[in-house]
Amino acid sequence: MQAEAAKTTASRGIYRTPKHILWKRMVVRYQLYLMLLVPIVWYILFKYVPMYGITIAFKNFSATKGILGSPWVGWEHFERFFSSVYFGELLWNTLSLSLLQLLIGFPVPILLALLVNEIRAKWLQKLLQNASYIPHFLSIIVLVGMLHIFLDPDTGKVNQIMTALGMESINFMHKADWFQTIFVTSGIWQHMGWGSIIYLAALSGIDPTLYEAAKIDGATRLQRVMHVSIPGIMSTVIILFILQIGQLMDVGFEKALLMQNPLNASRSDILPTFVYKNGIQGGQFSYTAAAGLFNAVIDFTLLVTVNWFARKKTGSSLW
């Protein structure tokens, strides 16, 4: 009887399949899906279609013959890249710079968001937020220009202060040992405010009664931060950490290239700048495509590994 009743109700359309329900929702809200169509098409055209060009890493690419007409050479370009004298230096420079940005730069927006969230004076809170957001909108060229001005050995404010304190002037921009320090700290200053926005949004979603309960139990402000605020945004922190790991090797060649000069090249020459100079400027397209693909494979491997580990240990992951 129950089976017959189920068949009867299904025939009358009372039970609908998830696919039918989704299609009905799409028809009702077609304006939203039309808006979504534009970024999807853009992503397919500019992100997925160009992936076919990766095949030139396994060919002797010639612009006159095109991708299809260029002959296959297999792993030749990869072997040449891995056996080159500068492979070890490029890999170390890229990894060390990336890890410094991750270890130092990743926690700073979190700390800034926690600080802003604990400020009770609204005017001071807004002032700190605005002051930390503004550098994000500076272009890379302007930022590097500011670094050259402030760190100039003769007229730079930093060296003037050091000289006034009895210290020797340092030509920071031409010292290889200072490149990573300047690169990382200037990046933190530029992006920490913008990066804190998502953490502030996560903090605003924490139930206020949790803070009240902790306060009634006698928890200090620091204890409330440690046991309420941080656990409340931990899932957001994990997701953003996974995303950061997924682009660990993408240091950003524009800034590195603008800061680079012959005197600091031993530390500033990284995989992205190598690909740009030898591929775009030098015309070694297949060779640098192999180097770029190697870079992308490392990012992909790290992303999958960290995502799996985070899902296993914390339950939070991208997929």
N, C-alpha and C positions, 0 to 999 in steps of 0.2 A: 504493500500500500504506500509506504514512504517513497519507494522508488518511482511508482507511478505518479505520485504527487509532485516529486521533483521534476519529472519529465514534463508534467503539465505546466508547472510554473516557468520552467525554462522555455517551453514553447510559446508561452505568453509574453516572454521578454522580461520577466521579473529579474532573473539572473543574467547578468551581462558579463562578458569576458573582460579582463583587464585591458586587452588591446582595444576593444570597442569603447570602453570608458575613456581611455587615453585619446583616441581619435575624436570622440565627442568633445572633450575638453579643448583640444587643439582647434576644432571648428569654432567653438564658442569664443575662445580667446585668440583668434587668428592674428589680431594686431600685434600681440606680444611675440608670436612666432615669426611674423614677418620682420620685426625688428631684430630678432635673433638670427635671421637668415643672413643678414649683412656680415656680421663678424664671422659666421661659420664659413661663408664663401671666401672671405678674406683669408681666414686661417688655412683653408684648403689650398688656395692659389699660392700663397706666399710662404707656407710652412711645409705642406705635404708634397705638393707638386715638385718643388725644387730638390726634394730628397733624391730624385733620380740622378741628380748631378753628382752624388756621392760616388757613382761608378767610375768617375774619372780618376779616382785614387788608385784604381786597378788598371788604368790604361795610360798610354802615352798620348795625352790629349793634345790635339791640334785644332786650332780655331778654324782652319780651312776645311778640315774633315768633319768637324762636329763631334758630338759625343758618340753617336752611333758608328761613325766611320773610323774613329780612332782605334788603333790596335790594342788588344789586351796584353798586359805584362804581368798580371797576377800580383804577387806580394813584393815586387821589385822595389817600389818606392818606400814601402814600410821597412824593408831590410836596409835600404840606404839611409833612412832616417834614424833607425835604431842604432846603426853602426857608426853614425857621424860623431865627430869629436865634441860637438856642442849639444848632443842629446841630453847627457847627464846634467849639464848646467841649466839648460832650458827647463827640464823637468823639475829640478830642485828649486829654481827661482819661482816657478809657477806654484808648486806645492807649498813652499814656505810662505809665500805671499798670501795664498788662499787660506792657509791654516791660521795665519796671524789675523786676517780679516774675520775669520769665523770665531776664533777663540776670544778676541778682544772686541770686535765690532758687534757680534750677535747679542751679548748680554746687555750692552749699553742702552738700547731702546727699551728693554724690559725694565731696567733700573730707573730710567727717566720716567716711564709710565707710572711706576710705583710711587716715585717721588711726587709727580704731579697729582696723582690720585689722593695723596695724603695731605696736600696743601689745602687748608680750610679757607684761606682768603681767596675769593674768586678772582679779584683783580690781579693778584700775584700769579695765580694759576694760568690765567689767560696770557699774561705777559710772558711767562716762561714758555708756554706753548708756541706763541707767535714767534718769539725769538729763536726757538729751536727749529721751527718749520721753514723759515725764510731761506736758510742756506741751501735747502733742497732744490730750490728753483733757479739756482745759479748754474750756468752752463759749465761744462768741463773746461772750456777755454778760459772763461773768466776765473774759475777756481785756480787753475794752474798759473795764470797771470798774477793772481793775488799771492800765491806761494812765492813766486819769483820776487815780487815787490817786498814782502815782509821778511823773506829770508836772504835778501841781498847782503853780501858781506860788508858793503860800505854804507849803504843807506837804509838797509832793512831795520825795522824796529826791533826785531828779535836780537840781532847782533849789536845794536846800539845799547840795549838793556844789558846784554852780556858784557860788553866793553865797560859800561858804567859800573858793573859789579866786579871789575878787575879780571874778567875772563877774556880769552882770546877770541877774535872773530873767526867764524867758521863758514866756509862756502858750502852750505848744506846741499844745494841743488847739484853740486858737482862732486859730492862725496858718495861713493857707492854704498858705504856702510849706513848712510842715512836715508837711502831711497825708500826702503820698506817702512821705516818709521814714519816718514813724511806721508807716504802713500796711504797708510792705514789710518793714521790719526786725522788727516784731512778728510778722508772718507767718512769716518765716524762723525766728525763735526758737521759734515754736510747732510748726512742722511739719518742721524739718530732721532731727530724730531719727527720726521715723516714716518720712520719705522715704528715709532711709539704709538701712532694713531690706532692701529688695530689692537694693540694691547690695552689702550685706554677704553676702547669699545668693549673689549672682553671684561675689563674690570667693572664697567658700568652695568654689566649684566649679572653681576654677583648679587644674590639676595641680601638686602641690607640687614635683615634679621640675624644673619650669621655674624655680622660685626657686633650687633647689639648683644647677642648671646655671649659672644666672646668677651665683650666689655663687662657684662654682668658677672662672668666667671673670674674677673680680675686680670684678664690678659692685657699686657701693655700694648702700645701702638706697634712696636716691633714684632711682638708675638702675633698680633692680628694680621700683620703683613705676611709673616712666615706661615701661619696656619690657616688663613682664610684667603688672602689675596692671591698668593702664589699658587696654591692648589686650584683656585678658581679659574686661573688662566693657563694651567699647565697643558691642557689639550691644545690650546691655541699655540703655545710655545713649541710643542712637539711638531705640529703641522708645519709651522714656519721654519723650524729647524730642518725638517726633511726637505722642504723646498730649497733652503739655502744649501744643503748638501748636494742637491741635484744640479746646482750650478757652481759647484766648488771651483772648478777649473776655469770658469769664465770670469777671469779677474776684471776684464774691461780694458781692452787694448788702447782705447782713445786716451785715457788719462796716462797710462804707462808710456804711450808713444810720445805724448806732449812733454812729459817729464824727462824723457830719455835724452841722453847726450853721450858722446864718446867716453866721458870720464866715469859715468855710472852704469855703462852698458853691461858690465859684468853681473849686476844685480837686477837691472831693469829689463833685460832681454828675456821675455817670457814667451810661451807658446803662441798666444794671440798676436803679439807683435812680430814674431817670426813668420807666422802665416801671412800677415799683412805685407811685410816688407819683401818676402821672397815670392809670394803668390801674386798679389795685386801689383806691386811695383816691379818685381823681378820677372814675372811671367812664368814662373815654375808652378803651373796650376795643378798638375797631377801630384807633384811632390808635396806641396803644401796641403792639398786635399787629404792626402794620407796622414799628415800631421794633425790636421783638424779633426779627422775621423777618429784618430787615436784619442784626442782630447775629449770628444763627445762620448766615446765608449767608456772612458773612465767615469764621466759624470753619470751616465746611465747606470753603470754597475753600482756606483755609490748610492744612487737614488733607490734602486731596487733593494739593495742590501739593508740600508738604514730604515726604509719603509717596513721591510719584513721584521727587522729587529724591534722597531717601535710597536708594531701591531702585536708581536708576541709578548713583549714585556709590559706594555701600558694599555693596549687596546685601542690606541689612537693611531691612525695612519691615513694616508691619502686614498688607499683602496684596500 
